[in-house]
Amino acid sequence: MKQTVVIVAGGIGARMGGELPKQFLLLNDYPLIFHTIRSFYRFNDQFNFIVVLPESQFDYWKDLCKKYAFAIPCQIIAGGETRFHSVKNGLSIVADGALVAIHDAVRPFVAHATIQRCFEMAKEKKSAIPVVPVVNSVRQGTFLQNKSISRADLHIVQTPQVFDATLLKKAYTIPYNVLFTDDAAVFEAAGHQIFLTEGNIENIKITLPIDILLAEQLIKTGFLTN
Amino acid sequence: MKQTVVIVAGGIGARMGGELPKQFLLLNDYPLIFHTIRSFYRFNDQFNFIVVLPESQFDYWKDLCKKYAFAIPCQIIAGGETRFHSVKNGLSIVADGALVAIHDAVRPFVAHATIQRCFEMAKEKKSAIPVVPVVNSVRQGTFLQNKSISRADLHIVQTPQVFDATLLKKAYTIPYNVLFTDDAAVFEAAGHQIFLTEGNIENIKITLPIDILLAEQLIKTGFLTN
C-alpha cells in the first residue's frame, strides 16, 4: 500500500506582510511549495501526494503548475479554518492501513535522512516526530511573571510528522483545541504515545521575511544535503 | 555614572566545526565581535565596554584590533570555564550602582530599539530581558517520554540582559548550577524578579554554520535597522 504525504498549505500570507501566500513565494525562481513536494518526490517517487490549499487558491495552483511545468501528481483538497481543520480535510481522503506523513508546505529543506528516520520509526512505533535542540535560553510565563525552564528538556518540533494513518484519522475526530498547533498534539490528546527522532537544522519553516533570506542563502551556498 | 556593557566571548569554536572561535569569524569582511561592539557604540559612545575572552585569545584580539583599526576602548578580562564563570569575571571589574548589560559577542544584530527598551526597563525594574516569540511547536521531555507544551507561554531569550549592577554582582556569588544558561537564571536564583521586554528577531546568536549564512544575507539585503 502506498504511503501518503499530506502537504499542508493553509497560509494566507498575513505573517509575511505581502499579498502572496507564503507557500507560493519564489525561492531561487521556483515556488516554495514545489521545492517542498520535490524533496519528498526525490526521496520516493511512489508517494501519494495530497496538497491542502485554501479553495480560493485552486486556480492559482493550476496556473503555477502549468507555468513551472510542475507535473508531480497531487490530489488537491480544500483547507479549513485552522491547521487542525486543514489536516483533517486532507486525512479524509487518506486510506487506512498505511503510514501518512503530515508536512508543512513551507518547509522546503527537509533532508532525505529525516524523511527516512520518520518513516522507519513510525513503522515500528506508530508515530515519529522530527525535532531539533533548543540553542537559546527559554523562559516560561508572561512578561511580568515568568521562570527559567531547562532548554535541555525542550525540543523544537518540525515536520514531517509520520503516523499510522488509521490511528491519526481516528485521533482527528476529537474536538478542536487551540493548543493543537501540530499533529503530535492531536495524536497525543487521543491517548497515543509520541516518539521523537532527529530532524535536520536546515528544515526551517518559512514564516517571517527573515526566513526567506536564510532560505535563499541556503540554496545559493550549497548547504543543503538533497 | 557610566553604564557598562559586558561582551561575553567564551567560545572556543567547537560548535562551528572550524579552528577560528566564532566570535572572530568574518561577517562582511569584518570580525563578528567588532560588529557586536559597534552596535552598542553607535547607540551610545559613552558605554564602558568590558570584553570577556579566553586568555589564550588575548594576543589574537590585539592583532585583530590593529589589523581592522578597531579603536573603541574596551577592557579585556579573562573568561572562565563556563559562561557563568566568564560573566562573573567580567562583573568583578564593574562598579556598583549603575546598570550593566551582559551581551553575547556572537549577537551582532541587536537593534538600538532593543538596547533602549532593555535599559529603560532595567532602570525602573532592576532587570530586563529581551525575548522573541516561539513560532514552532515545542515538546518537553525525552525522545521516548515527552509532552506537548504551549508555545504561547514560551519566550526565546536574547541578550543584552540588563540589570542593576550591584544586585547582579551579588547574585553571581551563589554557587554555579548547570541550569544557569543565562544571566536571568542566575538573577532569578538569587531571589529577584525577571522582567521581559521585546527583543528583535534578527538579533540571532551565531552558533551554527547555518547562522553565518543568515547573518551574511541579513547584511547584504539591508534587512538590519541600525
Interface residues (C-beta under 8 A of the other chain):
Chain A: I129 V131 V134 V135 N136 S137 V138 R139 Q140 G141 T142 F143 L144 N146 K147 S148 I149 S150 R151 D153 L154 H155 I156 V157 Q158 L179 T181 D182 A184 A185 E188 I194 F195 L196 T197 I201 E202 K205 T207 L208 P209 I210 L213 L214 E216 Q217 L218 T221 F223
Chain B: I129 V131 V134 V135 N136 S137 V138 R139 Q140 G141 T142 F143 L144 N146 K147 S148 I149 S150 R151 D153 L154 H155 I156 V157 Q158 L179 T181 D182 A184 A185 E188 I194 F195 L196 T197 I201 E202 K205 T207 L208 P209 I210 L213 L214 E216 Q217 L218 T221 F223
